[in-house]
Amino acid sequence: GIPQHIAEALLDYALEHAVALAEEVFGKTELWQLDEVRRAVVCDMAYNMRPASLRKYNLKTFPLIRAGNYSAAAKALLSNTKYVLQVKTRAY
């Protein structure tokens, strides 16, 4: 396998990229106003999805998150079978 320090560097890069994408699509100020758990969900989506796919959530799911309607946002997110199939049980 690869050395531990390289694996950690790759993970750091992937996480930084996911956070940057989440800030770009969701909104930097809005992202950092979320609590840690909800911010992690948005960043996880950015990590697992292509930018174009993530931008689609900016039309439906993200406004619900911004409005604090987390239950409706969860339903909207889980209604996307492509996302759920990709992340499997982590989506729930």
Residue pairs with C-beta under 8 A, 6 or more apart in sequence:
1 7
2 10
14 47
15 43
15 47
18 43
18 44
18 46
18 47
19 43
19 46
21 46
21 51
21 54
22 31
22 39
22 42
22 43
22 45
22 46
22 54
23 31
25 46
25 51
25 54
25 55
25 57
25 58
25 62
26 42
26 58
26 62
26 65
27 66
30 66
31 39
31 42
31 43
32 39
34 42
34 65
38 65
38 70
41 65
42 62
42 65
44 87
44 90
45 54
45 57
45 77
45 83
46 54
48 83
48 86
48 87
49 57
49 83
49 86
53 82
53 83
57 77
60 76
61 73
61 76
61 77
62 73
64 70
64 72
64 73
64 76
65 73
77 83
77 91
78 84
78 91
78 92
83 91
84 91
